[in-house]
Amino acid sequence: MREDCKYYESRSYANGETVRKCDLDLAPEAPWRCPEDCPKYTRRLADVGWHHGTLVTPPSPAEPASLDADDGAVAALLDEAEDIINQAGPRVMAELEDERGRKGRFRRKKNKKKRK
């Protein structure tokens, strides 16, 4: 991937995992490569000329031999996975709202005397 693009993002977690992605979701074959003719590629200006230490980004994993940029299989697989996540999101949120509604933090007492 073009690490010098302002839309490139890398985040490392305590367990050693690293996520590399395009913030605009324009790199279907992330973390290995961006499209050759990406219309949104913009060179990052904030760190031009800076020297990055080893804590910034560990090296990307090796590209699998089965990855073929021309057939679109990787992009199709990632799109399918994204669709599954997007479909599950509203259901999960509805379940959470239902659970919160049943617990009812503020309940009215039934035998409350009315004030005059």
C-alpha positions, 0 to 999 in steps of 0.5 A: 500500500502507499503509506505516503497517501494521506488516506492510508491508516495503520493501527497496531494493537497490544496483541501484535495485530496491525490493521492497514487500510484506506480510510476511503475504502478504495483499496480492496486488496489492502493491506497489500496494494492500492489500485494503480490509478487510485483517483484519490491518492494524495501525498501526505504532507504532514510528515514529508521529510520525517524519519519514522522509527520502528514503532510506527508500522511493522512491515506488511505481511507477505502477499499471498501467491493466490492474490491476482489483482486482475480477477477481482476475487479479493475485492468480491470476497471483502465486499461480501464480508462487509455486507455481512457486517453491515447487515448484522449491525442494525440487528445487534443495535435493535437487540441492545435497545430491546434489552435496555428497554426491558431493564427500564432504569426509571420505573414509576411506582404504581402506588404513588400519592398525588401531590396537591 
